[in-house]
Amino acid sequence: MNIQDFLSPDDVAIDVAPLKKQKLLLLHLANKAGSRLGLPPDELFKELSKREELGSTGVGDGVAIPHARFNQVDKPFGMLFRFRQPIEFGALDGKPVDIVFLLLLPESANGGHLSALACVARKLRKPAVIGSLRKAANAAEAFRLLASE
């Protein structure tokens, strides 16, 4: 599975204004994804919040991969956000987060869907990729960086 299988250039945003709290970030992500998929943002927010309660999806080095499963989603869907300023996210390494990859997965436990999460995690743990994303001049360049790796 490749990132472009579940991330489109239209779903990449850079230099997003920072939010002050993790819950506000999750609500922002739920609203954006809800409008793109025609799903109720409050349901998305509830499931994303439940997932964060299990343990932070802030994986370290300024990266978070909030994700959750939904029965209304029939294939993986992703959105990438780069914030102007890092925000506190309760990441495993204690560092604030400036790169967030939202991933919504189908409810069914299908190995192909799990590979979407693995694909994102592999890309976003490479220091060269993260460094390039932080320097990307625009959303199209950020998408190309992820799609080309």
Secondary structure as the mmCIF struct_conf table of DSSP 4:
data_model
#
loop_
_struct_conf.conf_type_id
_struct_conf.id
_struct_conf.beg_label_comp_id
_struct_conf.beg_label_asym_id
_struct_conf.beg_label_seq_id
_struct_conf.end_label_comp_id
_struct_conf.end_label_asym_id
_struct_conf.end_label_seq_id
HELX_RH_3T_P HELX_RH_3T_P1 ILE A 3 ASP A 5
TURN_TY1_P TURN_TY1_P1 PHE A 6 PHE A 6
HELX_RH_3T_P HELX_RH_3T_P2 PRO A 9 ASP A 11
STRN STRN1 VAL A 12 VAL A 16
HELX_LH_PP_P HELX_LH_PP_P1 ALA A 17 PRO A 18
BEND BEND1 LYS A 20 LYS A 21
HELX_RH_AL_P HELX_RH_AL_P1 GLN A 22 LEU A 37
TURN_TY1_P TURN_TY1_P2 GLY A 38 GLY A 38
HELX_RH_AL_P HELX_RH_AL_P2 PRO A 41 LEU A 54
BEND BEND2 GLY A 55 GLY A 55
STRN STRN2 GLY A 58 GLY A 60
TURN_TY1_P TURN_TY1_P3 ASP A 61 GLY A 62
STRN STRN3 VAL A 63 ALA A 64
STRN STRN4 HIS A 67 PHE A 70
TURN_TY1_P TURN_TY1_P4 ASN A 71 GLN A 72
BEND BEND3 ASP A 74 LYS A 75
STRN STRN5 PHE A 77 ILE A 87
TURN_TY1_P TURN_TY1_P5 LEU A 92 ASP A 93
BEND BEND4 GLY A 94 GLY A 94
STRN STRN6 VAL A 97 PRO A 106
BEND BEND5 GLU A 107 SER A 108
HELX_RH_AL_P HELX_RH_AL_P3 GLY A 111 LEU A 124
TURN_TY1_P TURN_TY1_P6 ARG A 125 ARG A 125
HELX_RH_AL_P HELX_RH_AL_P4 PRO A 127 LYS A 135
BEND BEND6 ALA A 137 ASN A 138
HELX_RH_AL_P HELX_RH_AL_P5 ALA A 139 SER A 148
#
